[in-house]
Each structure stands twice: as C-alpha cells, then as structure tokens.
Amino acid sequence: MSNVNGVGSNIFDQINQANQNQSTQKSGQSEDSQMFMKLLIAQLQNQDPSSPADPADFMQQITNLSNVESIQNLSNTMETMSTTMLSSQAALQASSMVGQRAYVNTNIAQVPEMGGRVDGLVSTNVSASDVRISIYDGAGNLVDKVSMGAQPAGDHNFVWQAGEDVPAGNYRIVAEASTAADGSYEEVATYMGFNINSVTLGQNGIGMKVNTAIGSIDMSEVKQLG
C-alpha cells in the first residue's frame, strides 16, 4: 500500500509542477481557470488511492472548462469587433460631417465679409404671433431687426443679410417671440450656423465634438446639421 501511495504522490507532484509551469508560461490565463485547476489538483491529491476517481470525470470537467473558456474568448472577440465597428462607424460619420453646417446653441453670429450673411434657427415651445430677430454689434449697438411674422411651435430657420456697410466680425443675435395676449415679447433660444472644419472623436467614438470657427462644440449642443 505504501508503494501505491508513493507512486500516487509522485504523480500528483508531477501534475502540480506541470500545471504551475503551464500557468507561468500562459500569463494571460484567467483567474477562474487557475482556480479551477487548483481545485482539480486538490481533488486528485486528496482522493482515496485505493478507490481513485474515474478519469472520465476529470476529462469531463476539463472539457467543461475548455467550453467555458471558448465562450469567454468568443464573447471577448465579439466585444472587440463591436467596439471596432462602433469606432469605424463613428469615423465614417465624422468624415461625412466635415463641410456641413452645424447649428449650435449660441447667440454669436459671424459675418464672414463686408455685407455678408448669417443663418440660424429659432426654437419656440408654443406658437407665436410674431418672432423678431435683433442684431447687435460688439459695442451693443442695434444694427438691424428682422421680423419673421407668426410662427407655430418648433424650429424655424432664418437668414440675415447684412447691409453693404456692415463690416465682417462677430455680432450678437437676440430672438424674441410674442406669445402673450398683451403682445409682449420674451427671448427664445437661438442656434447659429457654422461650418464644420473637422471632427474630434472621443473614446470608441463616444463624445464626438465638431470643430468650428468659434471653437470645439460637443454634439449634444448641436441642434441641426445642414
């Protein structure tokens, strides 16, 4: 009996050493796999030598572990593919946006040249009997005023053509809507149009920003592309 125990102990030591070497060689082995092998070795070491476990049971356990690892590897591969596809899709979308107009939530308008034009949109929550646009220069002087007339609730595009004597530069746009019965006006949101010069992608395409003449704008602040 002692001879059997001695042989068994030697085999277990060899198995243990082999698995330790394998663990060292495969640094990427998961913690779950390492734990499984430790439990399997402990089971081998503590079995009754006179009534050893059926080798088929151990092979089945190893097969199950292999299947689990295969599923995990497949899941990791699919996740990597999904991330790659998301990044590629975001990059493709970004490239198609360059050169378009982004309507950004701001009241800054840039007249590109003497007598140039600017475009934007006004957003109203309710219908208005009149919507008016006031344009001010850098000193706060009223340069022009445009009436859009009665407008339903929603987004409404407008264009301001600067006069021939209006120089290039930045102007402040104030949009107001008359929604009260007494005809009074209240300021509403304006979104001015700017050319998209380039696009900056975030991690995995998330957190995209469009780069315009007034700086980098988060896509969440863009009302419309055109």
Order of alpha helices (4+ residues) and beta strands (2+ residues): alpha-alpha-alpha-beta-beta-beta-beta-beta-beta-beta-beta-beta-beta-beta-beta
